[in-house]
Amino acid sequence: MVIFSVYVVNKAGGLIYQYDNYVPRTEVEKTFSYPLDLVLKHHDEKVVVSFGQRDGIRVGHAVLSINGVDVIGKSTADGKDILEYLKDASNYPVSIRFGRARLSSNEKLMLASMFHSLFAIGSQLSPEVGSSGIEMLETDVFKLHCFQTLTGQCELFDQNLKSALEVTEKASNFGAGS
């Protein structure tokens, strides 16, 4: 089993830690003639496919490069808006590379918070009292596992710390007031 990423979310739904394991992006490059038979739109500072799937290009894929030059957000390397560039028939034929863009930090925070909300809803909607909520969400491409850590261990931590301090005080030459 490959682990693509790890998210640690606190009890309130805030993202504490996130790690992305290297995931090779599925990329598709295709040369198009005018007019473009895919519907593209601006979404979260990217240009993504919103309608029309073909040749491995899927809804949600982002435009990664045009004519071999990487795009920067919603613009070409020379600062032109991608959608405006693709509306101009004189720019065709055009080679466009599509794929899954990396998530921004804001998107990671949003997704972690959303998943926590779904987990909480699942816990409360369960007919069983004390349900653990979502344990696994399975799609045709991946499985999302939700592991819960033990909570309420602060007292145990405090007790162990107090014991360690008492042992240290007894073993040292100095008393508690020194």
Disulfide bonds with the S-S distance in Angstrom:
none
